[in-house]
Structures are given as structure tokens and as C-alpha cells.
Amino acid sequence: MKNGAGDKVVNLSDAVISDEKITKDAWKITAFVYMAWVFDASDGQIFSLALPLIRAEFDLSLAQMGAIATMFLVGATIGSFLMPVVAEKYGRRWGMVSCVGIYSIFTGLVWFAQNAYHLIAARFATGVGTGGEWPVGAAYLSEVVPSKKRGLMMGFMQSGYPVGYFIAGGIFALFTAWKLDWRASFLVMAAPALLCFPILFWLKESPAWVENKKNKATEEQKQKGLKLNYSELFQPKWRKATILATAMHIVGGIWMWGINIWYPSAMIYDFKISTVETAFIIMLLYGVAIFGYLAAGALQDTLGRKKALALFITLAFFTIVTLNYMQTLPEVPKVWLYMTTVVLGLSLGTHSVLITYSTEIYPSHVRTLGIGFSIGVGKITAALCPTVMGVIADASSVTLALLVSSGIGWLLVPIILQGPETAGKKLEDITTS
């Protein structure tokens, strides 16, 4: 069957998927999905690092800084809904190319920004690309790796995020040491757009998408004109999958946003750690998270998705409980905070299970639409998290606010228990109805 750039012939008989091993084609797809994940994270982090310099050059108010950050999140939410439509209609490769191309090019265009409005426009467009990469990349990878190793490979993909944070930090630190303008960091981040060419011309299309394209030749689909719409997610057959995945991304998003935004503040305000040392603690957190994502990926294939998720999110919850206890002590040895950070970093592997499971439970013909919808709704809901947690922190402590978000995150356990176990199953054999 011919599809897209290069009209590469793709049949299910071409060994993209093997029940026993990861094929050469699957490894190639994994490598490029991983790189797209890494640079997705880098594009977001480079802005956070450069923000003080940007503020100084453009004399931005705090409100303007907030507007730029908000528009990036708005773009990411829109991308979660929009880019999966491209992936469902034109294929996973074109979906990937659209996401990587958009977030790379518009990050590079920040080089030319002359005022806050240029920054808002560029960051909004970058958000559209990064927001779409998660559902598109996750669907593509899940459809080409063996069912018995799907969790491991999805965990490997997820580990690209903290790697991206470190790459962004390295680029920014290096360019700063070389006395280069902050704009140079953004310009170099346009380079990942070059990934678009090998994605289109070297990678094979997802066999599940190709097969689904063939099956759409039915009379019913012809009458529909092959239109894609989100209403299908709420048809009786797929409604439970939509509810489960969306609920998981809502509570998971609240938990993760809580950690990302407020854990540094807990170190500074509740435990009186200096800003510099807090930076090292956060580096430790995300450095350990790389191993957490990989460990969770491997364990979810052996223990099952439900047990692995329960293990990692429960570890996260009790780590924050311990942090709250430590706050009541008259003096806390710093080594305890470092140990707590290590355990919390490992618990971030929860996200490996979350993205794996919420991707698996959708059928192939709406997989990217479904996961994009769930992520998008999760982002919209979780966007309220910083404000609510701020109120709690003002009334009590940042550590207590973290406990509230972690308690909400633990609701992942009863939610996933309502769905099927998916570990080791072929995607076509998974059903929630």
C-alpha cells in the first residue's frame, strides 16, 4: 500500500512488528520518536532558562511574562486536539513531521522576536507542536513494538523528557559561557526540524494505521466520506476508554503539575534551602526520573499495568507524606531531603504507565484522537492546579499543597482498576466494552 512521502510500500507482512523481538524498523521508529520527545522537552525548557534575560531585554512586566507562558499552554492544549487529526487522516509519520516541524521552526523564530507580541505568537505555535507530539508519538510507537515489550519501550520514550531538560540546560549554560546572546539558544533549537526528512523517507508507516486505512473502504465509511471527528470517542463501544483515559490524565496532570511547579518552592520556603542548592536538587529529581521512567516501563510488562501504576503512584504519595512529616521537625538534615528527592524521582515513573495504558485502550482508528483528547482535557483541568495549590500554600504550606495534589494523583489507582489489564496483549485484542 502506498502512503505519503516517498510512496513507501507498507504491508503488515513487512516485519515492522514481531511478537518476539523488536525489529530493525521498530528500532528506527523508536529512535526517532525518542528524539522527538527529547527535543519537545528541550524547546519548553530553553524558554524557562532564558526568561530572566528575555524579561530584561524587552522590559517585560510580570503580567506579560505570564501571558507568554499561558499562550504556550493554550497552544499545547490546542495541539493535543488538532495534531492527532493529521495523524489519523494522513498517517503517523505526517503527524510526527507536523509536530516536530512546528515546534522546531517556531522555537528558532524566537531569534527574530522584537517585542512581547512576537514572543507570544512564537510560543503559542511552539505549544501547538509540542502538545501534539505526546499523543502522536505515543500512538506511533505503541503500534510498532511487540506487545510483551510495549511497556518497556514506552518507558524508554518517556525517559526522553528529563534528557531533554538536561540538553536544554547544557546548551544554555554553554552559550552563556561563550557570551552568546540568549537568542542563539533558540536558533540552535530549530535544528531538530531536520528530523522531518528521515521520518518521512526512512521510517515505515504504522501497520495498524495502514490496515485501518484499508478497512475504511467499507460502504459505511464511504458514506461518511472518511471524516474524522471526536464524537466517535463517545459512542458506546469506545465511551469507557475515553472516560478512563481522560480521568487518568486529569488526576495525573494535577499530580505532575504540582510536583513540577511547587516542589522547588517547597525546598526554598518550607525547608529554607538556597536557590542554588534547590537547582541541584531539581537536577537530581529529573536525573533520577530517567531511571524511574525506565524501571516503570520494564516493571509494567512483568507486573502488569495496574500493579505497576499502583506501586509507583503510591510511592509518590508516601514520599510527599514523609516530606510533610519532615516539615514538622525542628531541624531536617539535608541528606534526608536528598533521599526524599531520589525516591520521588523514581516515582515519576508513574507517567510511563499512564501514557502506555491510556494509549493502549483506544482502537487504532481513533488512537491519536483519543489520547489527544484525554491529554487535552487533562491539561485544561490541571491548568487550575497552580492557582488552587497557591491558595493552599498561602493558608498553610507548600508541602501541604503538594500533599493535596499527590492525594488527587493517587486516584489513578481506583480509576485504572475499572479498566482491563493490557500487559502482554496485542492492541487489537484490548477492549474496554
GISULVEN-V770010 format. One record per residue. N is the residue number from 1. RES is the residue in three letters. PHI is phi in degrees with one decimal (999 if undefined). Layout:
n:N res:RES phi:PHI
n:N res:RES phi:PHI
This chain:
n:1 res:MET phi:999
n:2 res:LYS phi:-95.9
n:3 res:ASN phi:-158.3
n:4 res:GLY phi:67.9
n:5 res:ALA phi:-59.3
n:6 res:GLY phi:77.2
n:7 res:ASP phi:44.1
n:8 res:LYS phi:-68.1
n:9 res:VAL phi:-75.9
n:10 res:VAL phi:-131.9
n:11 res:ASN phi:-126.4
n:12 res:LEU phi:-62.7
n:13 res:SER phi:-71.5
n:14 res:ASP phi:-66.3
n:15 res:ALA phi:-75.2
n:16 res:VAL phi:-74.5
n:17 res:ILE phi:-117.4
n:18 res:SER phi:-131.7
n:19 res:ASP phi:-70.5
n:20 res:GLU phi:-105.3
n:21 res:LYS phi:-139.0
n:22 res:ILE phi:-86.4
n:23 res:THR phi:-75.5
n:24 res:LYS phi:-59.4
n:25 res:ASP phi:-65.0
n:26 res:ALA phi:-66.5
n:27 res:TRP phi:-63.8
n:28 res:LYS phi:-62.7
n:29 res:ILE phi:-63.4
n:30 res:THR phi:-58.5
n:31 res:ALA phi:-60.9
n:32 res:PHE phi:-76.4
n:33 res:VAL phi:-63.5
n:34 res:TYR phi:-61.7
n:35 res:MET phi:-62.4
n:36 res:ALA phi:-62.7
n:37 res:TRP phi:-66.0
n:38 res:VAL phi:-59.9
n:39 res:PHE phi:-75.1
n:40 res:ASP phi:-57.7
n:41 res:ALA phi:-65.2
n:42 res:SER phi:-61.5
n:43 res:ASP phi:-63.4
n:44 res:GLY phi:-73.5
n:45 res:GLN phi:-72.1
n:46 res:ILE phi:-63.0
n:47 res:PHE phi:-68.5
n:48 res:SER phi:-60.1
n:49 res:LEU phi:-69.1
n:50 res:ALA phi:-86.7
n:51 res:LEU phi:-56.0
n:52 res:PRO phi:-59.3
n:53 res:LEU phi:-70.1
n:54 res:ILE phi:-63.6
n:55 res:ARG phi:-61.1
n:56 res:ALA phi:-66.2
n:57 res:GLU phi:-67.9
n:58 res:PHE phi:-96.8
n:59 res:ASP phi:52.4
n:60 res:LEU phi:-79.5
n:61 res:SER phi:-81.5
n:62 res:LEU phi:-62.9
n:63 res:ALA phi:-64.3
n:64 res:GLN phi:-66.7
n:65 res:MET phi:-60.9
n:66 res:GLY phi:-64.5
n:67 res:ALA phi:-64.3
n:68 res:ILE phi:-63.7
n:69 res:ALA phi:-64.1
n:70 res:THR phi:-65.1
n:71 res:MET phi:-66.9
n:72 res:PHE phi:-63.3
n:73 res:LEU phi:-67.1
n:74 res:VAL phi:-62.7
n:75 res:GLY phi:-61.8
n:76 res:ALA phi:-63.6
n:77 res:THR phi:-66.3
n:78 res:ILE phi:-62.4
n:79 res:GLY phi:-61.2
n:80 res:SER phi:-61.3
n:81 res:PHE phi:-90.4
n:82 res:LEU phi:-82.3
n:83 res:MET phi:-65.6
n:84 res:PRO phi:-60.2
n:85 res:VAL phi:-63.7
n:86 res:VAL phi:-62.3
n:87 res:ALA phi:-66.5
n:88 res:GLU phi:-77.4
n:89 res:LYS phi:-85.9
n:90 res:TYR phi:-113.3
n:91 res:GLY phi:113.1
n:92 res:ARG phi:-65.2
n:93 res:ARG phi:-64.1
n:94 res:TRP phi:-66.6
n:95 res:GLY phi:-62.3
n:96 res:MET phi:-62.2
n:97 res:VAL phi:-60.7
n:98 res:SER phi:-61.8
n:99 res:CYS phi:-66.1
n:100 res:VAL phi:-63.4
n:101 res:GLY phi:-61.3
n:102 res:ILE phi:-65.7
n:103 res:TYR phi:-70.4
n:104 res:SER phi:-74.8
n:105 res:ILE phi:-62.6
n:106 res:PHE phi:-76.6
n:107 res:THR phi:-66.9
n:108 res:GLY phi:-62.1
n:109 res:LEU phi:-68.4
n:110 res:VAL phi:-59.9
n:111 res:TRP phi:-50.9
n:112 res:PHE phi:-93.5
n:113 res:ALA phi:-61.1
n:114 res:GLN phi:-115.7
n:115 res:ASN phi:-159.4
n:116 res:ALA phi:-63.3
n:117 res:TYR phi:-68.2
n:118 res:HIS phi:-63.3
n:119 res:LEU phi:-64.5
n:120 res:ILE phi:-61.0
n:121 res:ALA phi:-64.5
n:122 res:ALA phi:-67.2
n:123 res:ARG phi:-71.3
n:124 res:PHE phi:-61.7
n:125 res:ALA phi:-65.0
n:126 res:THR phi:-59.8
n:127 res:GLY phi:-60.3
n:128 res:VAL phi:-59.0
n:129 res:GLY phi:-67.8
n:130 res:THR phi:-67.3
n:131 res:GLY phi:-65.2
n:132 res:GLY phi:-83.2
n:133 res:GLU phi:-63.5
n:134 res:TRP phi:-60.0
n:135 res:PRO phi:-64.9
n:136 res:VAL phi:-70.0
n:137 res:GLY phi:-64.1
n:138 res:ALA phi:-64.0
n:139 res:ALA phi:-64.4
n:140 res:TYR phi:-59.2
n:141 res:LEU phi:-65.8
n:142 res:SER phi:-61.2
n:143 res:GLU phi:-87.8
n:144 res:VAL phi:-121.2
n:145 res:VAL phi:-105.1
n:146 res:PRO phi:-60.4
n:147 res:SER phi:-59.4
n:148 res:LYS phi:-77.7
n:149 res:LYS phi:-121.0
n:150 res:ARG phi:-63.8
n:151 res:GLY phi:-62.2
n:152 res:LEU phi:-59.5
n:153 res:MET phi:-71.3
n:154 res:MET phi:-69.2
n:155 res:GLY phi:-64.8
n:156 res:PHE phi:-61.3
n:157 res:MET phi:-58.3
n:158 res:GLN phi:-64.6
n:159 res:SER phi:-66.9
n:160 res:GLY phi:-65.8
n:161 res:TYR phi:-63.8
n:162 res:PRO phi:-62.9
n:163 res:VAL phi:-61.6
n:164 res:GLY phi:-62.3
n:165 res:TYR phi:-60.7
n:166 res:PHE phi:-68.7
n:167 res:ILE phi:-63.1
n:168 res:ALA phi:-60.9
n:169 res:GLY phi:-62.8
n:170 res:GLY phi:-66.4
n:171 res:ILE phi:-62.1
n:172 res:PHE phi:-65.7
n:173 res:ALA phi:-65.0
n:174 res:LEU phi:-65.4
n:175 res:PHE phi:-66.3
n:176 res:THR phi:-66.2
n:177 res:ALA phi:-62.5
n:178 res:TRP phi:-82.6
n:179 res:LYS phi:63.9
n:180 res:LEU phi:-83.6
n:181 res:ASP phi:-61.5
n:182 res:TRP phi:-58.5
n:183 res:ARG phi:-63.3
n:184 res:ALA phi:-62.3
n:185 res:SER phi:-63.5
n:186 res:PHE phi:-76.0
n:187 res:LEU phi:-62.1
n:188 res:VAL phi:-67.1
n:189 res:MET phi:-76.1
n:190 res:ALA phi:-80.0
n:191 res:ALA phi:-57.7
n:192 res:PRO phi:-58.3
n:193 res:ALA phi:-59.3
n:194 res:LEU phi:-65.0
n:195 res:LEU phi:-64.3
n:196 res:CYS phi:-59.2
n:197 res:PHE phi:-69.7
n:198 res:PRO phi:-66.7
n:199 res:ILE phi:-60.5
n:200 res:LEU phi:-74.8
n:201 res:PHE phi:-103.9
n:202 res:TRP phi:-105.7
n:203 res:LEU phi:-92.9
n:204 res:LYS phi:-87.7
n:205 res:GLU phi:-72.4
n:206 res:SER phi:-60.1
n:207 res:PRO phi:-59.1
n:208 res:ALA phi:-64.3
n:209 res:TRP phi:-68.1
n:210 res:VAL phi:-62.2
n:211 res:GLU phi:-63.2
n:212 res:ASN phi:-65.0
n:213 res:LYS phi:-62.8
n:214 res:LYS phi:-64.8
n:215 res:ASN phi:-67.4
n:216 res:LYS phi:-75.8
n:217 res:ALA phi:-80.8
n:218 res:THR phi:-69.4
n:219 res:GLU phi:-62.0
n:220 res:GLU phi:-63.9
n:221 res:GLN phi:-69.4
n:222 res:LYS phi:-61.2
n:223 res:GLN phi:-66.4
n:224 res:LYS phi:-78.8
n:225 res:GLY phi:70.8
n:226 res:LEU phi:58.1
n:227 res:LYS phi:-77.7
n:228 res:LEU phi:-108.7
n:229 res:ASN phi:-151.0
n:230 res:TYR phi:-73.9
n:231 res:SER phi:-62.3
n:232 res:GLU phi:-64.6
n:233 res:LEU phi:-64.7
n:234 res:PHE phi:-107.3
n:235 res:GLN phi:-68.2
n:236 res:PRO phi:-48.9
n:237 res:LYS phi:-68.4
n:238 res:TRP phi:-114.3
n:239 res:ARG phi:-61.0
n:240 res:LYS phi:-63.7
n:241 res:ALA phi:-61.2
n:242 res:THR phi:-64.4
n:243 res:ILE phi:-65.3
n:244 res:LEU phi:-62.2
n:245 res:ALA phi:-63.9
n:246 res:THR phi:-67.4
n:247 res:ALA phi:-61.7
n:248 res:MET phi:-64.9
n:249 res:HIS phi:-75.1
n:250 res:ILE phi:-68.6
n:251 res:VAL phi:-71.4
n:252 res:GLY phi:-66.6
n:253 res:GLY phi:-67.1
n:254 res:ILE phi:-61.3
n:255 res:TRP phi:-63.6
n:256 res:MET phi:-68.3
n:257 res:TRP phi:-62.4
n:258 res:GLY phi:-59.3
n:259 res:ILE phi:-65.1
n:260 res:ASN phi:-60.0
n:261 res:ILE phi:-86.8
n:262 res:TRP phi:-106.0
n:263 res:TYR phi:-61.6
n:264 res:PRO phi:-59.7
n:265 res:SER phi:-65.8
n:266 res:ALA phi:-62.2
n:267 res:MET phi:-64.1
n:268 res:ILE phi:-74.6
n:269 res:TYR phi:-87.2
n:270 res:ASP phi:-89.1
n:271 res:PHE phi:-118.1
n:272 res:LYS phi:55.9
n:273 res:ILE phi:-87.4
n:274 res:SER phi:-65.6
n:275 res:THR phi:-61.8
n:276 res:VAL phi:-63.8
n:277 res:GLU phi:-67.8
n:278 res:THR phi:-61.6
n:279 res:ALA phi:-60.5
n:280 res:PHE phi:-66.5
n:281 res:ILE phi:-64.0
n:282 res:ILE phi:-68.7
n:283 res:MET phi:-61.1
n:284 res:LEU phi:-62.6
n:285 res:LEU phi:-56.3
n:286 res:TYR phi:-80.6
n:287 res:GLY phi:-66.5
n:288 res:VAL phi:-67.1
n:289 res:ALA phi:-58.7
n:290 res:ILE phi:-56.7
n:291 res:PHE phi:-71.5
n:292 res:GLY phi:-62.9
n:293 res:TYR phi:-63.3
n:294 res:LEU phi:-68.1
n:295 res:ALA phi:-63.7
n:296 res:ALA phi:-64.2
n:297 res:GLY phi:-60.8
n:298 res:ALA phi:-71.1
n:299 res:LEU phi:-68.2
n:300 res:GLN phi:-70.3
n:301 res:ASP phi:-80.6
n:302 res:THR phi:-95.9
n:303 res:LEU phi:-82.6
n:304 res:GLY phi:104.3
n:305 res:ARG phi:-63.7
n:306 res:LYS phi:-66.9
n:307 res:LYS phi:-66.2
n:308 res:ALA phi:-64.6
n:309 res:LEU phi:-63.0
n:310 res:ALA phi:-60.4
n:311 res:LEU phi:-62.9
n:312 res:PHE phi:-75.0
n:313 res:ILE phi:-74.0
n:314 res:THR phi:-67.9
n:315 res:LEU phi:-60.4
n:316 res:ALA phi:-63.2
n:317 res:PHE phi:-63.1
n:318 res:PHE phi:-71.4
n:319 res:THR phi:-65.9
n:320 res:ILE phi:-72.6
n:321 res:VAL phi:-59.9
n:322 res:THR phi:-61.8
n:323 res:LEU phi:-62.7
n:324 res:ASN phi:-65.3
n:325 res:TYR phi:-64.2
n:326 res:MET phi:-60.8
n:327 res:GLN phi:-66.7
n:328 res:THR phi:-80.0
n:329 res:LEU phi:-79.3
n:330 res:PRO phi:-65.1
n:331 res:GLU phi:-148.5
n:332 res:VAL phi:-118.8
n:333 res:PRO phi:-60.4
n:334 res:LYS phi:-60.8
n:335 res:VAL phi:-61.1
n:336 res:TRP phi:-64.5
n:337 res:LEU phi:-66.9
n:338 res:TYR phi:-66.7
n:339 res:MET phi:-64.4
n:340 res:THR phi:-62.1
n:341 res:THR phi:-64.8
n:342 res:VAL phi:-61.4
n:343 res:VAL phi:-64.3
n:344 res:LEU phi:-63.5
n:345 res:GLY phi:-59.7
n:346 res:LEU phi:-62.9
n:347 res:SER phi:-68.6
n:348 res:LEU phi:-65.0
n:349 res:GLY phi:-58.2
n:350 res:THR phi:-47.8
n:351 res:HIS phi:-68.0
n:352 res:SER phi:-61.9
n:353 res:VAL phi:-71.4
n:354 res:LEU phi:-59.4
n:355 res:ILE phi:-70.3
n:356 res:THR phi:-64.8
n:357 res:TYR phi:-65.9
n:358 res:SER phi:-69.7
n:359 res:THR phi:-80.9
n:360 res:GLU phi:-67.0
n:361 res:ILE phi:-78.5
n:362 res:TYR phi:-92.6
n:363 res:PRO phi:-71.8
n:364 res:SER phi:-60.1
n:365 res:HIS phi:-74.6
n:366 res:VAL phi:-132.7
n:367 res:ARG phi:-62.0
n:368 res:THR phi:-69.8
n:369 res:LEU phi:-62.8
n:370 res:GLY phi:-64.8
n:371 res:ILE phi:-69.2
n:372 res:GLY phi:-63.5
n:373 res:PHE phi:-62.2
n:374 res:SER phi:-63.2
n:375 res:ILE phi:-65.4
n:376 res:GLY phi:-61.6
n:377 res:VAL phi:-64.5
n:378 res:GLY phi:-60.0
n:379 res:LYS phi:-66.3
n:380 res:ILE phi:-61.0
n:381 res:THR phi:-68.6
n:382 res:ALA phi:-67.5
n:383 res:ALA phi:-62.0
n:384 res:LEU phi:-76.8
n:385 res:CYS phi:-57.7
n:386 res:PRO phi:-58.6
n:387 res:THR phi:-67.9
n:388 res:VAL phi:-63.0
n:389 res:MET phi:-65.5
n:390 res:GLY phi:-62.8
n:391 res:VAL phi:-62.8
n:392 res:ILE phi:-63.1
n:393 res:ALA phi:-63.0
n:394 res:ASP phi:-64.8
n:395 res:ALA phi:-77.3
n:396 res:SER phi:-136.2
n:397 res:SER phi:-156.1
n:398 res:VAL phi:-64.7
n:399 res:THR phi:-62.7
n:400 res:LEU phi:-66.4
n:401 res:ALA phi:-61.1
n:402 res:LEU phi:-63.2
n:403 res:LEU phi:-64.6
n:404 res:VAL phi:-64.3
n:405 res:SER phi:-66.2
n:406 res:SER phi:-70.1
n:407 res:GLY phi:-63.4
n:408 res:ILE phi:-65.2
n:409 res:GLY phi:-60.6
n:410 res:TRP phi:-64.2
n:411 res:LEU phi:-62.7
n:412 res:LEU phi:-55.9
n:413 res:VAL phi:-65.2
n:414 res:PRO phi:-63.3
n:415 res:ILE phi:-70.1
n:416 res:ILE phi:-67.1
n:417 res:LEU phi:-66.4
n:418 res:GLN phi:-81.8
n:419 res:GLY phi:-107.9
n:420 res:PRO phi:-80.6
n:421 res:GLU phi:-81.8
n:422 res:THR phi:-112.7
n:423 res:ALA phi:-59.7
n:424 res:GLY phi:79.0
n:425 res:LYS phi:-94.3
n:426 res:LYS phi:-68.1
n:427 res:LEU phi:-57.4
n:428 res:GLU phi:-70.2
n:429 res:ASP phi:-94.1
n:430 res:ILE phi:-89.0
n:431 res:THR phi:-144.3
n:432 res:THR phi:-107.2
n:433 res:SER phi:-80.9
